[in-house]
Amino acid sequence: MKPMSVSKRLLEAIDKSEHSDEIKELLKTLLFIELRNSERGDLHYSEEYDRVIKRIFGVSLQPEASE
Amino acid sequence: MKIDYIYLKNYRQYRETRIDFAGSPNENFTVIEGPNGAGKTNLLNAVTWCLFGEEKHINLIKSKGLSIINTVAVDQAKEGELLSVKVEIQFLNNNNKRIKIIRELKYKKQKQTTIEIPMAHPPPSIIFEGEGDWSQPLNGEEATYQIKNLIPPSLEEYFFFDGERMNDYFRDNTGKDIQKAVFKISQLGLFDELIRHLTARKNEYLRAAKGLGSRGKELQEFIELQEQSQSSDNEELKSLISADHEAELLDEKLNAQLKNTSKEDIENLANRREQLIKDLLSVKQEIKGVEDDKLEILHKKMATILCQRALLETKTLIDNSRAAGKIPPKFEAIKS
């Protein structure tokens, strides 16, 4: 079964926005995650969000444990 | 997306009918009219049955116990004969490509009036028109999935409106269902979830950052210093890049000029330069000669130049005295 895809209009609206390329990529990737999770009924998102943010921005926003 | 035509075969009161919908830009409105029992509501039922396998507009009292198959067709069929109920809807999408959805239910006549009961929800099939030709038909679950993508069942009431049930459409729940369905099909709900989840992640980061205490503050100051340094470095880099660019342009210009200059031209220019230097020396010598001459003349005529005024005054005095008869006239005047 073919998976549903994020609406082209939403993706075009993101592309036309004045955000940086990183933010655009972030929004598009997170939309795909939200769509897939809504299809699967999956409520877990934290780790995926952190992973995407780390991949796109090259840094982890998860604070390091204090010494 | 719009309906191009609906084809019905042995579906309730329709033996075999094709209804073509108006599709031209000037005539794009189709009215279905007829007396009670003509099949207006069943046309809507045929649509929802074809798409979703369910007659959503059925009048439960009138249709109770009646089979979906046309009763006249059953009466006229012989024992053992296969009969089919078929609804075919052709849509045109926004690119004017055709999408055909078909649902067919087969029956077998057993005795004079009884028929074999087929499966309750036969699978539909869907065919898409590609660039050149029709695609392979999709059947069963895959077709059902594609149809739900095209027309979500929750939006069915929005597209296929039964005027006879007008009051039902304005119930609060129906309005909310349609609102929810529009939200879902437009995927705006995804953005809501995205914003909610991003906000949750941000709040969690902020909570964790507070726990860092003085170390966090030090890190923040360090980052600010780094950012300032980076900013000034960027400015310097920009000016260097600009200077480099200008130098490159000048270099290119000079190279272009050199490329366009032949050896002969260079020799000619060198010779001309040499000649011009000689000419310059010659002119300088001439100027010196003229200046020398000027000085010599000045030396020779110096006494005359210095006494010029006294001589002129003396002459005036003599002329005046002569005119007054104080001194004798000029020799030439006496002679004449």
Chai-1 contact restraints between the chains, C-beta under 6 A:
chainA,res_idxA,chainB,res_idxB,connection_type,confidence,min_distance_angstrom,max_distance_angstrom,comment,restraint_id
A,M1,B,E142,contact,1.0,0.0,6.0,A-B,restraint_1
A,M1,B,Y145,contact,1.0,0.0,6.0,A-B,restraint_2
A,S7,B,Q187,contact,1.0,0.0,6.0,A-B,restraint_3
A,L10,B,Q187,contact,1.0,0.0,6.0,A-B,restraint_4
A,L30,B,L194,contact,1.0,0.0,6.0,A-B,restraint_5
A,L31,B,L190,contact,1.0,0.0,6.0,A-B,restraint_6
A,E34,B,L190,contact,1.0,0.0,6.0,A-B,restraint_7
A,E34,B,E193,contact,1.0,0.0,6.0,A-B,restraint_8
A,E34,B,L194,contact,1.0,0.0,6.0,A-B,restraint_9
A,L35,B,L190,contact,1.0,0.0,6.0,A-B,restraint_10
A,Y45,B,H197,contact,1.0,0.0,6.0,A-B,restraint_11
A,Y49,B,R201,contact,1.0,0.0,6.0,A-B,restraint_12
A,L61,B,Y205,contact,1.0,0.0,6.0,A-B,restraint_13
A,P63,B,A208,contact,1.0,0.0,6.0,A-B,restraint_14
A,P63,B,A209,contact,1.0,0.0,6.0,A-B,restraint_15
A,S66,B,L212,contact,1.0,0.0,6.0,A-B,restraint_16
